Amino acid sequence: MRIPTKLDIIVALMFVLAFPLLLVVSKIYERDDNHDQARIDIANSWTGEQLILGPILVVPYTRIYETREFDNEIEKYVTSEGKVDEQLFILPDVLTGNVDLQTEIRYRGVYEVPVYSGAVNLNGDLSS
């Protein structure tokens, strides 16, 4: 056989064998998407993601300030007073927590997804 004929046969075989490979790859992506969708469905039917925050002490206060500006009409400095409502956030110096966590497996079709439930106990020390 001549070399161009051999190359043509090799290229044709590559294309013929690439088709089943593409089918397998597309099936892998499809199953991965199905698994992600099952995880999202179970998370939505459960409680979804949770965020645990420690105690924060919020102290509202009013800040009074003075501004001094030059008035061109009377050619003198004028002092004016202003008020701003603000909040002071005090975080605990030490925060400890105990978590009792249970794992449960939920199924959606052939896919299994772990879900968690637990009791959280937080203790904080506001020393200053």
N, C-alpha and C positions, 0 to 999 in steps of 0.2 A: 504494500500500500504506500501511497505517496504521503508525504508529511502534511500537506494542506487537508487531505481527506481525513487523516487522523485527528488533526486539530478541530475540524468541523464536527467530528463524532464526539470529541471530548467536550466541546462547548455545548453541543446538543444535550449530552448527558448531564452536564452541570445545570442547564435550565430545567430539564425533566426532574432532577432530584431536588432542585431548589423549591419547587412547588409544594411537596409534602412538608418540607422544613418550614415554609411560611405558614402552612396550615397549623402546624404544631405551635409555632410561636404565637400566632393569633389566638389560639385556644388558651395558652398560658396567660396572655394579657386579659382575656375575657374572664377567666377564673379569678385572676387577681382583682379585677374590678368588682366581680360578684362578692368576693370576700370583703372588700372595702365597704360595699353597700350593705352587706349583712352586719358588719361592725357598726356602721352608722345607724341602721335601723334599730339594732339592739340598744345602742347608746341613747337614742331618742326615746325609746319605750322605757328605758330605765331612767336614771336621773341626769344623764349626761356628765360632763366633767364638772368637778366641784373644786372650789378654791377655799382654803382655810386661812383665815386671818386671825391674828391675835387681837387682844383688846387695845383700843386707842382711846385716850382721854382727850376730848375736844373742849377747849376753854375759849368761849367767845369773849372778845374785848373790843373796846373802842379806842383807837389811837388818835390823839389830838396833836396837831402839828401847826406850826406857824410858817408862813412864807413872807418874804420881804422882797418887794418889787419897787422899781422906780416908776413913779407916775409923772409923765411928761407934762400934763396939764398944770399940776400944782408944783412941779419941779421939786418933789420930795419923795423919800422912800415911804411906802405904805406897807404896813404889816397887816396881814389877813390870817384868820384862823380857819382850819379845816378839820374835818372828822372823817375817819375811815374805820368801818367795821371790819375786823379781822378775826381769825381763829388761830389758836395755838394748839398744835397737835403734840401730845406727849405719848411717846412709845414706851413700853416697859423696858427696864434695864435687863431683866432676865425673863425669858419666856420658856416654860417647859410644857411638854405635852405628852399625853399618853393616848395611844390609838389602839383600839381593839378592832382588827380588820378581818372580815370573812370574805372568802372567794367563792364564787358560784359560777358554773359554766352554763351559758345559755346557747341554744342551738337555733340556727336559721338555715334550714336545708341541711347540707352536708358540712356547713361551716360552724365552728364552735368559737365563742368569744367569751373570755372571762369578764365577769362584772364583780364589783367590790361593794361591800357595805360595811360600815363600821361606826363605832362610837368614839368621839374625840373629846378629850378633856384637856383644856389649856389652862395654865396658871401663869400669871404675869406679876412682876414686882415693879411697882411704880414708886421708886424711892425718892425721887426729887420732884 
